[in-house]
Amino acid sequence: QVQLVESGGGLAQPGGSLTVSCAASGDSFSYYVMGWYRQAPGLEREMVARITPGASTGYADSVKARFTISRDNGKSTVYLRMNSLTPEDTAVYYCNAHDMRSRQDFWGQGTQVTVSS
């Protein structure tokens, strides 16, 4: 079973950038599709971006061309680089690990991203 620890959230100005990271431990990273989800107050959790072990990526329409997901398999870490941030990007960002063997999903504790002037 994998454990996930996020870091790197915080406050950014509109138009600014932030990178959040998620370190995985406890299982082989190569079996997991990694993803970032977010949840804003009063809204449902939504998928932001995901990346397969082979580095194929997918993005929500709202973040395409602004956000970039990447993974370092040697460090068992996934990153989300967020550019051109807007207040609508304000949310708690959660790291997700989808086990391709068991189809189980695991979640990190979340990291707050706030975009405000």
N, C-alpha and C positions, 0 to 999 in steps of 0.2 A: 504494500500500500504506500502510495506516494504522499509526502508532506510538502506543502507549498508555503513559501514565505515571500510576501510582496514587500517592496520598498520603493522609495523615490517619488511618492506623491507629494502634494503640497500646493502652494499658491502660485498661479501664473497670471500674467496680464493678458488681456485680449491681444491676439496676434503673436503671443509668445509660444515657447516650447517647453516641454517636459518629457522626461523619459522615466517610465516605471519598469521595474525589474521583478522577476519572480524566480526564486531559486527552489529547485525541486530536490528532494532527497528521499531515500528509503526504497527506491525501486529503479529499474533501468529506464532512463529517460527516453530511450529509443522506441519504447512501446506506446508512447503517449502523443496524441494530437494535443497541442497546447493552444490555449485561447485566452483572450481577454474579454470580459464582459463588464458592463457598467450598469449601475442603478442610481437614478436620480430620485429625489424625494417625490413620493406619490406616483412613481412610474414603475413599470415592471423592469426586471433585469433584461438587458438586451445584449446580444453578441456584438462585439466591436471588431474583432479580428481573430483569425486562427491560423495555425501553421502546422503542417504535418512533419513527421520525422525527416522526410525528404525535402522539406522547405517549400512545399507548395503552400500558397497563402490565399486567404479569402478575407474580404472586408465588408462591413456594413456600408451601404451607399453614403451614409452621412459622414463617413470619415475617409472615404477613398481619396487618394492624392494628398491627404494631410497626415495620416498616421501610417507608420510602418512597423510591422511585427517582424521579429527576427529571433533566432534561437542559436545558442552556443551549446552544442551537444556535449562538448568536452567539459563544460562547466555546469551542465544540467540547468541552464538558465534561459528564460525567455524574456524578451524585451518588447516594450511598446514605445516607440518614439512618436510623440505627438507634436505636430507643428500647426501653426496658424490657429491656435486655440481660440474658441469663442465661449461665451458664458454658457451656451447650451451643452458644452462638454463637461460642465461641472457635474460630478457624480462620484460615487464610490466605485472604484475599479477593482474587479475581482479576477484573479488568475484561475484558470480552469485547466485541469488535466483529464483528458478522456483516454481511458485505457482501451486500446484497440483489441485486447484479448478478451476482457470481461465486459466491455462496454460500460464500465462504471465511470462515474464522474467524481472528481475530487476538486475541492475549492480551497483557495486561500482565505485569509481573514479579511481581505479588502484593504485598499488604501485610498484615502480621500484626495481627489483632485478638484481644486476650486479655481475657476477662471473669473477674475474680477479686477477692475481697476481701482 
